[in-house]
């Protein structure tokens, strides 16, 4: 790695996207890396689209250009599709396969299997993960962001170590939740470690 790495994170309000970005940013600084983060885009209330952009290394701007992300980390399938303008042929696409269906929409939600199939037909590094199930198994659906954080640290090209991410998590979340979140990180890491064929 040349100490330059950009991550586009997207999902819906209430999934812990902002906290995830904060933890990644702090972990980067703890490893001695420069980091810049964009303002939040979209509506941050529960159910609205939310995205953040992080660039690790010596960047002057926090905005990731189209096709400029090294990783797309998505908390929800449709939000993955919405974030595709940031990816290129080498981008790692890690996304939670559990949908959040808007109660206000009268449109049918597309099949998650069809979304995954289309992504794999068009991109080389597609990593679906049932992060919601792993979070519930760890103790709470609220641990979804920690599952996904653990998953991305399993990527050999991700610039932050799992231990540094864990330290940043402990510094940002209440101690009574540390055991649950540690379990979530480890389960996400293990899930991606079993899919090492995606790392080329």
BELQUIDA-V527957 format. One record per residue. N is the residue number from 1. RES is the residue in one letter. SS is DSSP state (@ for helix, = for strand, . for the rest). PHI is phi in radians with two decimals (* if undefined). D_CENTER is the distance of its C-alpha to the mean C-alpha in Angstrom with 1 decimal. Layout:
# BELQUIDA-V527957
n	res	ss	phi	d_center
N	RES	SS	PHI	D_CENTER
N	RES	SS	PHI	D_CENTER
This chain:
# BELQUIDA-V527957
n	res	ss	phi	d_center
1	X	.	*	19.4
2	X	.	-1.67	21.2
3	X	.	1.15	19.2
4	X	.	-2.17	17.6
5	X	=	-2.67	13.9
6	X	=	-2.14	11.8
7	X	=	-2.26	8.1
8	X	=	-1.80	7.7
9	X	=	-2.02	5.3
10	X	=	-2.49	7.1
11	X	=	3.00	8.7
12	X	=	-2.15	12.0
13	X	=	-1.00	13.9
14	X	.	1.70	14.1
15	X	.	-1.64	10.7
16	X	.	1.51	10.1
17	X	@	-1.18	7.9
18	X	@	-1.12	10.7
19	X	@	-1.13	11.2
20	X	@	-1.04	7.7
21	X	@	-1.09	8.7
22	X	@	-1.08	12.2
23	X	@	-1.15	11.6
24	X	@	-1.07	10.0
25	X	@	-1.08	12.9
26	X	@	-1.17	15.4
27	X	@	-1.08	14.5
28	X	@	-1.10	15.1
29	X	@	-1.11	18.4
30	X	@	-1.16	19.4
31	X	.	-1.60	19.4
32	X	.	1.41	21.5
33	X	.	-1.80	19.2
34	X	.	-1.26	19.4
35	X	=	-2.57	16.4
36	X	=	-2.25	16.5
37	X	=	-2.30	14.2
38	X	.	-1.32	15.2
39	X	.	-1.22	16.4
40	X	.	-1.28	14.7
41	X	=	-1.81	15.4
42	X	=	1.57	16.7
43	X	.	-1.75	17.9
44	X	.	-1.52	16.3
45	X	.	-1.23	18.5
46	X	=	-1.00	17.5
47	X	.	1.77	17.1
48	X	.	-1.55	16.7
49	X	=	-1.16	14.1
50	X	=	-2.38	12.0
51	X	=	-2.55	10.2
52	X	=	-2.31	10.0
53	X	=	-2.23	10.8
54	X	=	-2.10	11.1
55	X	=	-2.24	13.7
56	X	=	-1.80	14.8
57	X	.	2.14	18.5
58	X	.	-1.51	21.6
59	X	.	-1.71	20.5
60	X	.	-1.63	22.7
61	X	.	-2.07	20.5
62	X	.	-1.56	17.0
63	X	.	-1.46	16.8
64	X	.	-1.49	15.2
65	X	.	-1.21	17.9
66	X	.	-0.97	17.7
67	X	.	1.13	16.9
68	X	.	-1.87	15.9
69	X	.	-1.45	12.2
70	X	.	-1.38	11.8
71	X	=	-2.49	8.2
72	X	=	-1.88	6.6
73	X	=	-1.95	3.0
74	X	=	-2.09	5.0
75	X	.	-1.61	6.3
76	X	.	-2.76	9.7
77	X	@	-1.01	11.9
78	X	@	-1.13	13.9
79	X	@	-1.13	11.3
80	X	@	-1.05	10.1
81	X	@	-1.05	13.8
82	X	@	-1.11	14.0
83	X	.	-1.59	11.6
84	X	@	-1.19	13.6
85	X	@	-1.20	16.0
86	X	@	-1.57	13.7
87	X	.	-1.77	13.6
88	X	.	-2.30	16.6
89	X	.	-1.14	18.0
90	X	.	-1.80	16.4
91	X	.	-1.14	12.7
92	X	=	-1.46	10.4
93	X	=	-1.90	8.8
94	X	=	-1.91	6.5
95	X	=	-2.55	6.8
96	X	=	-1.33	8.4
97	X	.	-1.53	12.1
98	X	.	-1.48	13.6
99	X	.	-1.40	14.9
100	X	.	-2.02	15.8
101	X	.	-1.59	19.2
102	X	.	-1.08	20.7
103	X	.	-1.23	24.0
104	X	.	-1.52	25.5
105	X	.	-1.66	25.0
106	X	.	-1.80	27.9
107	X	.	-1.59	26.1
108	X	.	-1.20	25.2
109	X	.	-1.34	21.6
110	X	.	-1.14	21.2
111	X	.	-1.09	21.0
112	X	@	-1.12	17.5
113	X	@	-1.06	19.5
114	X	@	-1.22	20.7
115	X	@	-1.10	17.3
116	X	@	-1.09	16.2
117	X	@	-1.06	19.7
118	X	@	-1.13	19.6
119	X	@	-1.07	16.4
120	X	@	-1.20	17.9
121	X	@	-1.31	21.1
122	X	@	-2.01	19.8
123	X	.	-2.37	17.2
124	X	.	-1.42	17.6
125	X	=	-2.04	14.2
126	X	=	-1.96	12.7
127	X	=	-2.14	10.9
128	X	=	-1.33	11.2
129	X	=	-2.55	10.8
130	X	.	-1.44	12.6
131	X	@	-1.12	10.3
132	X	@	-1.09	12.7
133	X	@	-1.09	15.6
134	X	@	-1.12	14.4
135	X	@	-1.15	13.8
136	X	@	-1.08	17.3
137	X	@	-1.08	18.7
138	X	@	-1.34	17.6
139	X	.	2.45	19.4
140	X	.	-2.94	17.6
141	X	@	-1.05	15.2
142	X	@	-1.17	14.2
143	X	@	-1.54	12.6
144	X	@	-0.95	9.7
145	X	@	-1.10	7.3
146	X	@	-1.27	9.2
147	X	@	-1.04	9.1
148	X	@	-1.21	5.4
149	X	@	-1.08	6.3
150	X	@	-1.07	9.3
151	X	@	-1.09	8.3
152	X	@	-1.23	7.0
153	X	@	-1.22	10.2
154	X	.	-1.37	12.2
155	X	.	-1.28	12.0
156	X	.	-1.05	15.4
157	X	.	-1.60	14.5
158	X	.	-1.18	11.7
159	X	.	-1.35	14.0
160	X	.	-1.93	13.4
161	X	.	-1.39	15.1
162	X	@	-1.07	14.1
163	X	@	-1.10	17.1
164	X	@	-1.17	16.3
165	X	@	-1.11	12.9
166	X	@	-1.09	15.1
167	X	@	-1.07	17.8
168	X	@	-1.17	15.6
169	X	@	-1.04	14.5
170	X	@	-1.11	18.2
171	X	@	-1.36	19.2
172	X	@	-1.93	17.1
173	X	.	-2.14	17.6
174	X	.	-1.10	21.1
175	X	@	-0.95	22.7
176	X	@	-1.14	23.6
177	X	@	-1.78	19.9
178	X	@	-1.09	19.4
179	X	@	-1.08	20.6
180	X	@	-1.10	18.4
181	X	@	-1.23	15.2
182	X	@	-1.12	16.4
183	X	@	-1.08	17.0
184	X	@	-1.14	13.6
185	X	@	-1.05	12.1
186	X	@	-1.12	14.9
187	X	@	-1.21	14.6
188	X	@	-1.15	11.0
189	X	@	-1.07	12.4
190	X	@	-1.12	15.5
191	X	@	-1.06	14.1
192	X	@	-1.33	12.6
193	X	@	-1.09	15.7
194	X	.	-1.36	17.8
195	X	.	-2.09	16.4
196	X	@	-1.11	17.2
197	X	@	-1.13	19.0
198	X	@	-1.33	16.1
199	X	.	-1.54	16.5
200	X	.	-2.02	19.5
